[in-house]
């Protein structure tokens, strides 16, 4: 999407509170200044993009899907290091959304890839998970590389991930834009 136009995309979102489907409209526009392109990270054999403009979890997941990717999760030590390194490169000191959530099954956190949080080698931040206000169904990666639970309605930056399925020759740090 390099034409600078905005696109309205209608999506169906499952709302956890009352388990009913509600229509939601999301506007996807040309990337804003400060947004990064996808960067190839050889340690995880994947392309990562850090979206700095904060949004709620469901919109982050939809944006990644629309870009042909998935909301990234620190499912391996290498992925945690790669995500943390990119956060540091962008001088990001706040947490980012991950694809790990318990929206459909309370306290049963799973990544969008279907991995249970118990099989993910990342430690919890101090005092986490705490499920404050009983609405913290999404997990974030802190700037210290630890997990914490947070409301899915919080506004946070996030990572999208695309797997390297074509096996193309590339160098560490190569990038491309999906817009």
N, C-alpha and C positions, 0 to 999 in steps of 0.2 A: 504494500500500500504506500506507494511513494507519491501519489497524486495530491496529498494534503487534504483530501476530502474526509468527511466523517461518515461512518457507516453505522446505522442502527441495526442491532441484532437482537431479535426476540429470543429469549431463552426461558426454559422452564426450570424453576428452582424448587427443590424440596425444602420446605421450612421445617426444621426440627421441632419447633415449639408446638405446633398443632398438627404436624404430619399431613398437611394439605399442600397441594400444588398451587402455586401462585405465579402469574406471569410477571416477568421482570424484563425491562429493556435496558440494554447496555450500549453505550456509545464507544466505539473503538476509533481512535483517530491516529494520525501520523505521530510518530514518537516525538516526545517533547525533548527540549534540550536537557542534557544531564542523563538521559536514558542511555544505557549501554546496548551494544549489539550483542548477538550471540558470540561467545568466545569458546573455541575448542580447548578442552582440558584433557590432556592425554592421560592423566592419572585416573580418570573415571571414564575415558573413552566416550565422552559426550560433549555436547554443546550446551553451555549455560548462558543465561541472560538474566542480569539483575535489573529488575524494574524498580526504580527509585521512587516513582510516584505512588504514594500509599493508596490502598484500596481495601475493601473487605475481602474475606477469604473466597467467597463464591465467585466474585468478579475476577479475582486473581486466577482461580482455577479455570474459569471460562476463557480469559485472555490467553493463557498458556495453550489451551485446547485450540483456540482459533489460530494460533501461531503454529500449530502442528506439533505441539509438545505437551508436557505435563507439568503441573506444579511440582517443583523439585523437592525431594526429601533427603535428609542426610542418612541414607540407609546403609552406608559403609563408612569406615574411618576415612577413606580417601575422599568420598563425597563431602564429608563434614569439613575436611581440610580445604578442599577446593572452594566450597561455599564461604567458609570463614576467610580464606585468602582474598576472595573477590570483595567481600564486605570490607576488609581492611584496605584494599586498593582504592575503594571508593570512599574511604573514611567514614563508613557507616557504623555508628555506635549504637543504633537501636536494633531491636530484633526484626527478623523477617519471617513471614509465613512460610510454613512447609506444607507439603501435601498430606501430612499425618493428621488425622482427625478422628473423632468419635461421634460424628453427626448422626449416623444411623443407628449406632449401638453405644449407649452411654458407658463411658469409661473403658471402652474396648477400642483403643487407639490403633488405627491401621493406616499405612501409607496408601496413596492412590494406586500403587502397584500391588496392594494386597498384603504387604508385610506387616506383621504385628510389631508394635513398639518394643515388645519384650525381646525380639530378635534383632533389634537395631542397636549397634554398638556405640551409642551416644549416652552420656550421663545427663542426669537432670540437674538443673540449676538448684541452688539451695532453696529449700521449702517448696519444691515443685514435685509433682503436680498438686495444686491446692484447690482447683475448681472453685475459685472465688465467685460468689454470687450464683453458684450452680449453673453457670452458662459458659464455661471454658471448654469448648469441644474441639478447638484447633490447637495444634502445637506450633510453636515458633522456635527458631534457632537464634539464640542470643549472640551478641558480639563476642562472647567468650567461648562459643562453640558448644553450648549446652542447650538442652530442651526445657521449655516451660509451656504450661497450658495457658491459653488466652481465649477471650471471646472471639468468635468468628466474625463478629460485627466490628471489631477493632479495625482501624485504618493503618495498614503496615505495608512496607515494601515486600517484594517477593522475588523468587527465582523461578524461571521456566527452564526445563531441561528437554533436550532432544537427543536421542540416541544416535550414535554414528553407525548407521546401517549400511552405508554404501562403501565403507572402507577406503574412501578417497585419501590420497596423500595430502597431508597437511602438517603444518608446524605448530608447536605449542603457541598459543596466543592468537592464532588465526581467528578472524572474525568475519561475520556476515550480518547483514540486516534483513529482518523479515518484513520490514515495512517498505 
